Structure formats: structure tokens, C-alpha cells
Amino acid sequence: MKTHPLFHSLVNFKGNARGCVYPEPLNAIPVNLYAPYVSVFMIALGVTDAQIGLTVSISWAVQLVLAIFSGTITDKLGRRMATLVFDLVSYVIPALISAAAQNFWYFLGAAIFSSFIRIPQNSWMCLAVEDTDPDQLIDVFSWVYIAGLLSAFFAPIAGVLIKSLTLIPTMRILYLFAAICFTAKAFITYKLTSETRQGLIRMEEMKGKSIFTGMGGYGKIIKQVLHTPKTLYTAGIMLIMSICLMINSTFWSVIVTEKIKIAVYNISIFAFVHSVIMLFFYFVISPRLKKFHYKVPMVLGFWGFAISQLLLILTPVNGYFLLIISIVLEGCCLATLNPLVDQLIVLTIEAEERARIQSILYVAVIIITTPFGWIAGNLSAVNKTLPFVLNLVLFIIGGVLAWLATLEAKSDRIITTLTNQ
């Protein structure tokens, strides 16, 4: 265990990498407890499939506005302070609202506050990577995901509580517990980190300027992005992951409970299996993938994900076997794609304008993703499998996009070789 590369990196994380990675279980544990049940909790309180989809789309619309300003806010407040303030706003407040929820309007309010996640998503990324050795980046992202997966071992607790207390009171308890954990995590991260060198430079440049004034220069940055093919490939891959994971997180529990007829309290079992598979993949398979160019595993990951969606669509009532196979395959593909996509975002973005370029990419992703919550909600209202048919098509496109990115990378290497000669 001591010689395993992931454990070696965990012990040797320093500075902001340590401060960002170590507190992650305080976010991951409560999220893994309540996340599998959010949609069925909403339905139990009278929210319809279409309203669930509408909530998601409104949330993404708000995220669009916030993503536009996220880079400037991060530069103005600093990576560290922006992460603290907006972690509290985007995690703690929605958890408290959800704990008291009675109808659609509560969930809509919680979704709007949750939309502020776009700011700490940007600031946390800058805080975690800007002063970190580039060779450690994939390990940083892997451990963030591993923290979430290890916390899934607590997921069966939610199933036991639901079986004894029923769904609604259990969810209220879990949301209150989450609010406490989220608060602790925000302040611990703040305590264990320091402002990055680039963050200090940007804060000095923003001194005396308003957030709106800081928006100047975005036109030049957009042109830069549009003339950088690798960044555009990254944006396309981010978009497909965003749409498909949004659909999965919102409607997976719906298809499993209403079409496949799995008991609500058994959902945590499948979440547990999913997490175990991903953990196995991270520790046993992922270190062996480092010898390949990162885009090759990405192609296989996307197309494997498409197959997992096909199996989910074909799963009959009480079809536990096919459902488990689908979950196993999905877990392997997600463990392949998540850290690679995050690493790709860091490696294809210019460090000096990281916060603002990231905000532009997030804005583009949100603009295109936003309607898909409403679309998937209406598809689900017609047939519970249709959102996952959409996922299947998008994952196939993702595989093609990753393959084209591989060809682009080969072309770049040929041009570089000829130039050197």
C-alpha cells in the first residue's frame, strides 16, 4: 500500500493540494447519503417529472449568469475567499431549504442557491492546481473522486433509515446533517490553504475595480479560445459529460424505481456497488492507463458509457442482473473519464487567464446544457427510458469527438517534428 502511486501522492501532498483534497470527505459523505434519493424525495412531495426537469433547467440558467462572473469574482476576492463564501452559499443554504421542503417552490429555491456552485467550482480549481506540481494533478483529481467513492460506504445507512423512518423524514435528517458537514468543510479548507501566487497577482490587478469593470477583455479571451483547437475539444467533451451526468443524476433513480420497479430503500445498494467498482478501477486499473495517451482511454470510456446506457434501457422489471452489469460498466467508464477530463481542462488552459477562460468554458457548457433538464423531464414523462436514449447518442458522439482529438494530437506532433527538422 505504501508503494502504490496513489497512496504515495496522498501522503506527499503539500500546501493547497493537501488543503483542497483532505477535507473533501466532509462534502462527499453527506452528498452520497442523500443524492440517490433526491428525485424520489421530490416526487414524494408532489413534484412532477416535468417540474423536476424545469427545476434543473432553471438552475442551469442561473448558473449561466453566475458562470459569466465567476472568473472575475474569483480574481476580485481571491481563490481562497471566493471558495469559502460561495461554498457556504451553494451548499449550506440549499441543504437547509431542502430539509424544510414542502413543495416544488422549495426545491426551486434550493436549486437557485445551488447554482452559486459555479463560483467555487472555478475558484477551487484555481486554488487546487495553480501552485501544484503538474505531475500531481491527475492524482489530486483522482483523490477528490476517491473521497466521494469512499463515502459511499456510508450510503447503506440511508437505506436503513428510509426503511425504518420512511423516505421524507429521513431526507430531512440527511439534509440537516449535510448542512453541518458542508459548513465544517468550507472553514477547514480555508484554514488549510493560502492564496496562490497567480491569485495574488489577479487580486492586485483587480484592486479598486468593480466586478463589472473586471469583465473587460473577455472578447480577446474568447477569440483566444476559438483559435485553440485543443481547448475547443475540451469544451465539447465537457459539454457531453455535463449533459449526460445531469440526466443520470436526475432521472436514474426515477427509471430504476418506476420502470424497473426496484424498491426505493434498495437504491443505496446499487450506489454502493457503483462506488466499489470505481474504487477498484482507480486503484488497480487507472495506474496502468498512464502509459497510454489520455485520449485513447477517453474514447473507450465514452463508448463503454454508451453501452451501459443501452443495458439500462433494456433492463426489464426486476432485472437486477442487467442493472448491475450496467452499473459496473458505468462505474469503470466514469472512473476513466472524470480525472482525465479534469486534467485536460487544466492542461489546455493558459495559466495567466485560467479563471476567466474557465468561466468562458463553463458559460458555453451551461448555455447548451440548460435546455436539456427540461427536455429530459418531458422525455421521462413520455417514457422513462427516453432520457437514457439521449444519453446513449451523446456518449457515442463523445467517443467520436475524443477520437478526432486523438487525430489532432497526432497531427500536432507531426507538425512539431517537421518544424524541428
Secondary structure, DSSP 8 states (H G I E B T S, - for coil): -TTSHHHHHHHH--HHHHHHHTTTHHHHHHHHHHGGGHHHHHHHTT--HHHHHHHHHHHHHHHHHHHHHHHHHHHHH-HHHHHHHHHIIIIIHHHHHHHT--SHHHHHHHHHHHGGGHHHHHHHHHHHHTTS-GGGHHHHHHHHHHHHHHHGGGHHHHHHHHHHH-HHHHHHHHHHHHHHHHHHHHHHHHHH----HHHHHHHHHHTT--TTGGGTTHHHHHHHHHT-HHHHHHHHHHHHHHHHHHHHHHHHHHHHHHTS---GGGHHHHHHHHHHHHHHIIIIIHHHHTTS-THHHHHHHHHHHHHHHHHHHH--TT-HHHHHHHHHHHHHHHHHHHHHHHHHHHHTS-GGGHHHHHHHHHHHHHHHHHHHHHHHHHHHHH-TTHHHHHHHHHHHHHHHHHHHHHHHHHHHHHHHHHHH-
